Amino acid sequence: MDLKQLEYFVRVAELGSFTRAAVALSVAQPALSRQVRLLEVELRQNLLSRNGRGAIPTEAGQLLLAHGRGILHQVERAREELGRARGALVGRVALGLPPSVAKALTVPLVREFRTRMPDASLSISEGLSAAMRESLADGRLDIALLHDAGASADIELTHLLDEPLFLVQRGAAGRTAKAAKDARARPLALTELAEMPLVIPSRPNAIRMRVESELANVGLRPRVALEIDGVAAILDLVADGAGSAVLSRNAVATSVRPQAFAMRAIGRPPLQSRLMVAMSSLRPATLTQQAMLGLIREQAPGLLLND
């Protein structure tokens, strides 16, 4: 059994599509199909049921998928152990980060990764929580940081930190300097937040769901002025006077013009978004991935240095 064929089959089975698997593996689809077919011929089993919607593992395919994941993981562990024998961690880590976290964490994280694991490779991508969960499940990501993620059978979650959320408004917005200073000094009550016209992402964005949940606890609903998916666009609209936003400090601090905005704490106790480390529960972490988890936990407190 050829390991490359096994890897191709596992990726097709996980993604449910030859087209998506070809993109993920960076190979031509005809070559991918041919290698999977050769594996089926060798094993004398139909491993995938092909239809117009994609490819689904047969009963035999489900058995091979379970074994194949374990085999490929052990091969990766063997490579890592050989790397450690010469004093280095090897292998690849694919990490997914929310946009606001990526802007603050990517540079220090990559700097430490290169210093401590020079023989390993790192891939970082930005994404929304729903898309990153999907990428974890199909193997395109090894680790992801998710806001307010819920538990599921295929995703393992551990708490990383709680990130305070702030009401973000346009500068002083016509207020006197004293009024603006007084507003910043006093946390905004949830009853006041419910009266603010908000520029906020659409569901199921984690911040949107957190705001709705906290207001629902006191019998209120947010006043949604605009639904916009994208921090940069939200801040542009806030700067233009379209409304206020609820964001983390990092989302503002890493924007193009942070000085254009005023931030105010929300609630007592403060409104927070829980940042979680997520990994697939179907694939045990390799040694390099475990080392990456350690780096993330070391660097994460930097996200709160300005709070």
C-alpha positions in Angstrom: 0.0 0.0 0.0 1.5 3.3 -1.1 1.5 6.0 1.6 0.8 8.8 -1.0 -2.3 6.9 -2.2 -3.5 6.4 1.4 -3.0 10.1 2.0 -5.0 11.0 -1.1 -7.8 8.6 -0.1 -8.0 10.0 3.4 -8.2 13.6 2.2 -10.9 12.8 -0.4 -12.9 10.9 2.3 -12.6 13.7 4.8 -13.5 16.5 2.3 -16.2 14.4 0.5 -15.0 15.7 -2.8 -12.2 15.0 -5.3 -12.2 18.6 -6.4 -11.8 20.0 -2.9 -9.2 17.3 -2.1 -7.2 18.2 -5.2 -7.1 21.8 -4.2 -6.1 21.0 -0.6 -3.3 18.6 -1.8 -2.1 20.8 -4.6 -2.4 18.0 -7.2 -4.3 17.7 -10.5 -7.7 16.1 -10.0 -7.2 13.4 -12.7 -3.9 12.3 -11.0 -5.7 12.2 -7.6 -8.6 10.1 -9.1 -6.1 7.7 -10.7 -4.1 7.1 -7.5 -7.3 6.5 -5.5 -8.5 4.1 -8.1 -5.2 2.2 -8.1 -5.6 1.8 -4.3 -9.1 0.4 -4.8 -7.8 -2.1 -7.4 -5.0 -3.2 -5.1 -7.3 -3.7 -2.2 -10.1 -5.2 -4.4 -12.6 -3.0 -2.7 -14.7 0.1 -3.7 -13.6 2.6 -1.1 -15.7 5.6 -2.3 -19.2 6.0 -3.6 -19.0 8.6 -6.3 -22.1 10.8 -7.1 -22.9 14.2 -8.4 -22.6 15.7 -5.0 -19.1 14.3 -4.2 -17.6 11.1 -2.8 -18.7 9.3 0.3 -16.8 6.4 1.9 -18.3 3.0 1.5 -18.4 0.6 4.4 -14.9 -0.6 3.4 -13.9 3.0 2.9 -14.9 3.8 6.5 -12.7 1.0 7.8 -9.7 2.2 5.8 -10.3 5.8 6.8 -10.1 4.9 10.5 -6.9 2.9 9.9 -5.5 5.4 7.4 -5.7 8.3 9.8 -3.8 6.3 12.4 -1.2 5.1 9.9 -0.5 8.6 8.5 -0.3 10.0 12.1 2.2 7.4 13.0 4.3 8.2 9.9 4.3 11.8 10.9 5.3 10.9 14.5 8.1 8.7 13.1 9.4 11.7 11.1 9.3 13.9 14.2 11.0 11.3 16.4 13.8 11.1 13.8 14.0 14.9 13.8 14.3 14.9 17.6 17.1 12.4 17.3 19.2 15.1 15.6 17.9 17.7 18.1 15.1 19.3 16.1 11.3 19.2 15.8 10.1 18.7 12.2 6.8 18.6 10.4 4.1 21.1 9.5 1.6 23.0 11.6 -1.4 24.7 10.0 -2.9 27.3 12.4 -6.1 29.3 12.0 -6.6 32.7 13.7 -9.5 35.2 13.9 -8.5 38.4 12.0 -8.1 40.7 15.1 -6.0 38.0 16.9 -3.9 37.4 13.8 -2.9 41.0 13.6 -1.6 41.1 17.1 -0.3 37.5 17.5 1.2 36.5 14.1 4.5 38.4 14.2 5.6 37.3 17.8 4.3 33.8 17.2 6.2 33.3 13.9 9.4 34.9 15.4 9.4 32.3 18.3 8.4 29.4 16.0 11.4 30.1 13.7 13.8 30.4 16.7 12.6 27.2 18.5 11.6 25.0 15.6 13.7 26.0 12.6 13.3 22.6 10.9 9.5 22.7 11.1 7.1 24.7 8.8 4.2 26.9 9.8 1.1 27.9 7.9 -1.2 30.6 9.3 -4.5 31.6 7.8 -7.2 34.0 9.0 -10.9 33.0 9.1 -14.2 33.2 10.9 -15.0 30.6 13.5 -17.5 28.6 11.5 -15.1 28.2 8.5 -12.2 27.3 10.8 -14.2 24.6 12.6 -14.9 23.1 9.2 -11.2 23.2 8.3 -10.3 21.5 11.5 -12.7 18.7 10.8 -11.4 18.0 7.3 -7.7 18.3 8.2 -6.8 21.6 6.5 -6.1 23.1 10.0 -4.3 21.5 12.9 -5.0 24.2 15.5 -7.5 27.1 15.5 -8.3 29.9 18.0 -12.1 30.3 18.2 -14.2 32.9 20.0 -17.0 31.5 22.2 -16.9 28.1 20.6 -19.4 25.4 21.6 -18.4 21.8 22.2 -18.8 19.1 19.6 -17.9 15.4 19.2 -15.1 16.1 16.6 -13.6 19.2 18.1 -11.5 19.4 21.3 -11.6 22.8 23.1 -9.5 24.2 25.8 -9.8 27.7 27.3 -7.0 30.2 26.4 -8.1 33.6 27.7 -11.1 35.9 28.2 -10.9 39.0 26.0 -12.9 42.1 27.1 -15.2 43.7 24.6 -15.7 47.4 24.3 -18.2 49.8 22.8 -16.4 51.5 19.9 -17.6 55.0 18.8 -16.3 57.7 16.5 -13.9 59.9 18.4 -15.6 62.3 20.8 -18.6 62.3 18.4 -19.4 65.9 19.1 -19.2 65.6 22.9 -17.2 68.0 25.1 -13.8 66.7 26.3 -15.2 66.4 29.8 -18.3 64.5 28.7 -16.2 62.1 26.7 -13.8 61.6 29.7 -16.7 60.9 32.0 -18.2 58.4 29.6 -14.9 56.5 29.3 -14.6 56.3 33.1 -17.9 54.7 33.7 -18.7 51.3 32.1 -21.7 51.3 29.8 -24.7 49.4 31.3 -26.3 46.7 29.2 -29.6 48.8 29.2 -27.6 51.6 27.6 -26.0 49.2 25.1 -29.5 48.1 24.0 -30.3 51.7 23.0 -27.2 52.1 20.8 -27.5 51.7 17.0 -25.0 49.0 16.3 -22.9 48.1 13.3 -22.4 44.4 14.0 -21.6 41.2 12.1 -24.4 38.9 11.1 -25.2 35.6 12.9 -23.5 33.2 13.8 -20.5 35.6 14.5 -19.2 35.0 18.0 -19.4 38.7 19.1 -22.9 39.1 17.7 -24.1 35.9 19.6 -22.4 37.1 22.8 -24.1 40.5 22.6 -27.5 39.0 21.9 -27.1 36.4 24.7 -26.1 39.0 27.4 -28.9 41.4 26.4 -31.4 38.5 26.4 -30.4 37.7 30.0 -31.8 41.0 31.0 -34.8 40.9 28.7 -33.4 43.2 26.0 -32.4 43.0 22.3 -29.7 44.8 20.4 -30.6 47.7 18.1 -29.0 46.6 14.9 -28.4 49.5 12.5 -26.3 47.6 10.0 -25.1 44.0 9.6 -21.5 44.0 8.2 -19.1 41.0 8.2 -15.6 42.3 8.5 -13.8 44.4 11.2 -12.3 46.9 8.8 -15.6 47.7 7.2 -17.3 47.9 10.6 -14.7 50.4 11.8 -15.0 52.5 8.5 -18.8 52.8 9.1 -18.3 53.7 12.7 -15.8 56.4 11.7 -18.4 57.6 9.2 -21.1 57.9 11.9 -23.3 55.0 11.0 -23.4 53.7 14.5 -21.3 52.1 17.3 -19.6 48.7 17.4 -18.8 46.0 19.9 -15.2 44.8 19.4 -12.1 43.8 21.3 -9.3 46.3 22.0 -7.0 44.5 19.5 -9.5 45.0 16.7 -9.2 48.8 17.2 -5.6 48.9 18.1 -4.5 47.1 14.9 -6.8 49.1 12.6 -5.5 51.8 10.2 -6.6 54.7 12.4 -7.0 53.6 16.0 -6.9 57.2 17.2 -10.1 57.9 15.3 -12.1 55.9 17.8 -13.2 56.0 21.5 -13.6 52.9 23.5 -15.7 52.3 26.5 -16.0 49.2 28.8 -19.3 47.4 28.8 -21.1 46.1 31.9 -20.3 45.0 35.4 -18.9 42.3 35.3 -17.4 43.3 32.0 -18.7 41.8 28.7 -16.1 39.4 27.5 -15.4 37.0 24.6 -13.9 33.6 25.5 -11.0 32.7 23.2 -10.6 28.9 22.9 -7.9 26.6 21.4 -9.5 24.1 19.1 -8.1 20.9 17.7 -9.6 17.9 16.0 -10.5 15.1 18.4 -10.0 12.6 15.5 -6.3 13.2 15.0 -3.9 13.2 18.1 -1.5 16.2 18.2 2.0 15.6 16.9 5.0 16.6 18.9 5.4 19.7 16.8 1.8 20.7 17.2 2.1 20.2 20.9 5.1 22.5 20.9 3.1 25.0 18.9 0.3 24.9 21.5 3.0 25.8 24.1 4.1 28.8 22.1 0.5 30.0 21.7 -0.1 29.9 25.4 3.1 31.8 26.0 2.3 34.5 23.5 -1.5 34.8 24.2 -1.2 37.1 27.3 0.2 39.8 24.9 -3.3 40.2 23.5 -4.3 41.7 26.9 -1.3 43.9 27.6 -3.3 47.1 26.7 -6.4 46.1 28.8 
